[in-house]
Amino acid sequence: MPNAPASVQVNVRMDKALRDAGDAGLAAMGVSPTQAVRAVWRLAAAGPAGIDALERLFAADVPASGADASSDENPLRQGWDLFSAACDRLGLDASAAERDAASVPGGSDAELLERELLARFGGGHR
């Protein structure tokens, strides 16, 4: 068996309500928490363009969990809204991702987002 790259574990402490709401939003987009963390790390490792994108994203004025959404709002709509807001902050065209998802058999939102981020900012290792 070839040598596998060393793997590390990252632990984060946060409020349980925030974690639960974040997990739901990510799940609605078809993204796991691990995939989200890896995407952030890939951007940070991609150099100035990736760091600039992260700075814009982190500067976003995001409402506290549940502040803008009624409890009976569709989670998929919430996920799409989060995705669209992130695309806006990163200067990406969210409608292109929606069209691409419809035209790519088996292409998940997570795969399409990762491809778009890698195409735009390059770098990163799987």
Sequence and secondary structure as in RCSB ss.txt:
>XXXX:A:sequence
MPNAPASVQVNVRMDKALRDAGDAGLAAMGVSPTQAVRAVWRLAAAGPAGIDALERLFAADVPASGADASSDENP
LRQGWDLFSAACDRLGLDASAAERDAASVPGGSDAELLERELLARFGGGHR
>XXXX:A:secstr
               HHHHHHHHHHHHHTT  HHHHHHHHHHHHHT HHHHHHHHHHHTS    TTSS  TTS H
HHHHHHHHHHHHHHHT  HHHHHHHHHHSTT  HHHHHHHHHHHHH     
